[in-house]
């Protein structure tokens, strides 16, 4: 780059992509291409081969980490309720207030033999970020065909975990454990797993997000819950 300018950055400090363009410039060109494509299709002047090529250019890659954190922030934010009067409530006007207490997030990590050590490390990294949304703490569950660790964890202490077990996988055991041991209903359950295991017949009455690796030996299907495909 120019003198005093970091490599891969433009004069304003924005990251440059391929071809020397910044991410902002690439987004602008994608918008122009999309507008020109729509106009050509409306006029019937869009050849099939070019349409397929343009579709490939405009196809957005989803950032699974951003999607997961967005879902977590939505589920874990304070909710408004009429059961708690708002601070502006008066003798004639009643307004809703925010629910009291800190939201509870459960992160479940499937440590069965189909999950690699790299998969588990990636799960722990994302678990720490989810716990930070809850004020730095959350409930961690480790399991395979049984639950062998379950407890409140600080985001900073996730590195100090027991040795993982490498058995099969049972989601029935997971939800039975939550039902039997958790006094407060969780605001969100995030499960890091390949979904290769039996499920209970009924879905729980709280949001569930499954983070499923797309690489490796394949994955199963979930009868309910939001699925996010995890890429390396």
Buried (B, 14 or more C-beta within 10 A) or exposed (E): EEEEEEEEEBEEEBEBBEEEBBEEBBEEEBEEEEEEBEEBEEEEEBEEEEEEEBEEEEEEEEEBBEBBBEBBEEBBEEEEEEEEEBEEEEEEEEEBBEEEEBBBBBBBBBBBEBBEEEBBEBBBEBBBEBBBBBEEBBBBBBBBBEBBBBEEBEBEEBEEBEEBBEEBBBBEBBBEBBEEEBEEEBBBBBBBBBBBBEBBEEEBEBBBBBBBBEEEEEBBEBEEBBBBBBEE
